[in-house]
Amino acid sequence: MSITASAFDLTNGAVVLRLICALFFFPHIYFKVVGNPPPALGFFQKAGFKPAVLWMRIATVVETMAALALLFGIYTQWAALVAAASLAVAAVAVCFFNGSVKWLWNLGGMEFCVFWAIACVALAMLYWT
């Protein structure tokens, strides 16, 4: 599989959606790898992941693979589904972190993760052949 210029054609809405879904992962990943301990570790602990470090590392690997595949348009439909699954887990984890179901992301809710997961599912649908 070769990566062509059409993989970055910003006049194609599906490409723009693919790039947005990919690029939003990078700050998400950064939060898991920078610092000692990384800021995300507290989230994983409070959300109930045991052992938290292992699950944080698994999430980092899954998100990195999905982000890179989406960024370069490699197996896009499958990468988008993996990304959606990862984000669905994150949405549920937010509920455990808060101890309740909150919707609005700016109040610590799962709205952003759910929206992003749905965008990834839509992306998979667009690229399915």
Buried (B, 14 or more C-beta within 10 A) or exposed (E): EEEEEEBBEEEEEBBEBBBEBBEBBBEBBBBBEEEEEBEBBEBBBBBEBEEBBEBBBEBBEBBBBBBBBBBBBBBBBBBBBBBBBBBBBBBBBBBEBBEEEBEEBEEEBBBBBBEBBEBBBBBBEBBEE
